[in-house]
């Protein structure tokens, strides 16, 4: 079997909750060795706040518990950093500097270190030290204004933590780019990963539409996004929800044939601008029509007419989703399930990773790996440096 893509890459993960741990989860899936460096007194807050999230995000990682306010513990971390490739942290700006584990300090020990800080608003700017969560970051980046009822106020209408996940993805992309760049420069670098910045970057498609319409003298709003004719979520007679995505005209024509609503056969609606202008009218006609038949009927006829549609998958039937199962995306069984790295690559292991670690469960073995003797470890424990 081929080696994993990131085999040999060693990552020290100081982060908690979701953004950093999801980034290191992806890096672990790709073969990196992840050591969770957890704080004394309980470790990752996700263990208590969102234990299910902790369990799936931290499988296959090892855990060492260091009291980084203790000088001896910092010396342990410095020794580890000397041989590491990447450090990830998710504290509020300024914390790692106060602890003495910031990039400048570690780069003095290991010039090849790649150091990623994930924070809500980034390390600079007027909001840098503000506390926040997905709700705040999505509002700042413009997403919240585009959510909710087309004619209603802004809403927090997305049930997945897109903000956190966006920062995880940008962190991984940046880290891997820095690893490649290091091959040329022989130096690491500091990566300031902002959740809000990542979400703002994800606004680019909407910004493009906004600017285009502005040039035409027209205001682009969330109504243009959420009231598209032939594009949305509908409910069948049996209560099942499904989506329709007939944006292009040839798909629209197929949808009109499938639903058989006379009012929708108007040739004028074959023009996308006309469909957009008459969006609310079209949506209501489709809504009423779909309620007249069961979902099985609609799925068959929509497929027959090559209309983009999909049943709405719920958490209850997530692992029963036929297509994703056929793609080999799921692993584990029973109440121990996971979603594999979504791009097939040589060397990736489809086996379920070992369970997420207890706080500090690998402290002794990790210290031994970094050259500490049993006597050294005992002294560190006695001095309160490790837990």
Beta strands, then each sheet from edge to edge (+ up, - down):
strand 1: 10-13
strand 2: 33-39
strand 3: 62-66
strand 4: 86-89
strand 5: 114-119
strand 6: 190-194
strand 7: 231-235
strand 8: 241-245
strand 9: 309-311
strand 10: 330-333
strand 11: 336-339
sheet 1: 3+ 2+ 1+ 4+ 5+ 6+
sheet 2: 7+ 8- 9+
sheet 3: 10+ 11-
end
